[in-house]
Amino acid sequence: MSHSAYRAAVPRRRRWPLFLPFAIVVLLAAAWSGLWFYAAARAETEIAAWRAREFQAGRFQDCATQSIGGYPFRIEVRCGAATFDLKGTPSLRLQLPSVLAAAQVYDPKLLISEFNGPLDISESGRAPTYVVNWTLGQASVRGLPAAVERASLVLDSPTVRDTAVTETIFRAQRLELHGRQAEGSTPADPVVETVLRVNGAVADKLHPLAAKPIDADIAAVLRGINDISPKPWPVRFKEWQAHDGRLEIIKARVQQEDVIAVGAGTLKLTARGGLDGNLQVTVVGIDKVLKMFDIERIMSEGQIGATLSALDRIIPGLGGIARQNTPSLVSALGQRTVLDGKPAVAFPLRFNDGTVFLGPFQVGEVAPLF
């Protein structure tokens, strides 16, 4: 057989299968690009609709500059010089240098954002009253804009500065706030589960008791908040009370050095705005707490004081001896127990229309909230 005849007998190899994978990749890339640009256009439409709804609710949001990017897997919206105006009495303005919000194309219901400080808080048309700053600020929201399922806020090294006194009034190592709709929550009966965590918080300018770092972990259920539109706090508290609002503290733990306190209970407001409810509290280091709150003096001048004065009338000096007997105050306060393997005291902290009772003793008053 000749060489030319042999070549003619051999089947000719098809080359198009070699290019098929490449063509498929190109088609998929084109389809994905089309999907991304469609999602980006939808994002602009949703942002405009969200701003319109916020404006109707008394909240105005704007950006000096806005851009959309993140191709190919994310939709990123960058807002420069962000401004939030909250109508109310007074109206508030919040200003941020920049906000970056991102959502995955395949999971548009999860929005993750990162924002740079400082946050200026002021009344409309006035200089900032407070300046909040942090080293890293992040937030996340799950759900549609009209029906948020859960939200989180995390700040690393947050600080709050009062511009009137040019001093830092609060600082912490880390602050976390988480919230989600509880099972069975409805628009008519909203129920929100919340968790607040604070590490190394110091607020010595607000109260001497907060001069040393405090760690707190509080889990609670908030009932009765069905309107988040801006309004004065007395009005908000009055509406909350009218809706049978309650704060159910599931578990709270606060620690400052070797003093540890845990508690749980329910708080609400009375018709005149007085704080009402009960908390069951267990404290390690109760002696230090008595000294910090000057409860020994309060007790000696109150119900216990009357008894001690009677002892002085019977036997001069006997009341003074009893006044110096701190363990007797601890025993009268509550029951001895153990917390974290350390001796502790468990007692009720009761609020009766603003009057505060520590165990069986009245120790103070809380002014009405409206």
Secondary structure by P-SEA (a helix, b strand, c coil): ccaaaaaaacbbbbccccaaaaaaaaaaaaaaaaaaaaaaaaaaaaaaaaaaaaaaacbbbbbcbbbbbcccccbbbbbcbbbbbbbcccbbbbbbcbbbbbbbccccccccccccccbbbbcccccccbbbbccbbbbbbccccccccbbbbbbcbbbbbccccccccccccbbbbbbbbcccccccbbbbbbbbbbccccccccccccccbbbbbbbbccccccccccccaaaaaaaaaaabbbbbbcbbbbbcccbbbbbcccccccccbbbbbcccccccaaaaaaaaaaaaaaaaacaaaaaaaaaaaaccaaaaaaaaaaaaaaaaaccccccccccbbbbbbcccccbbbccccccccccccc
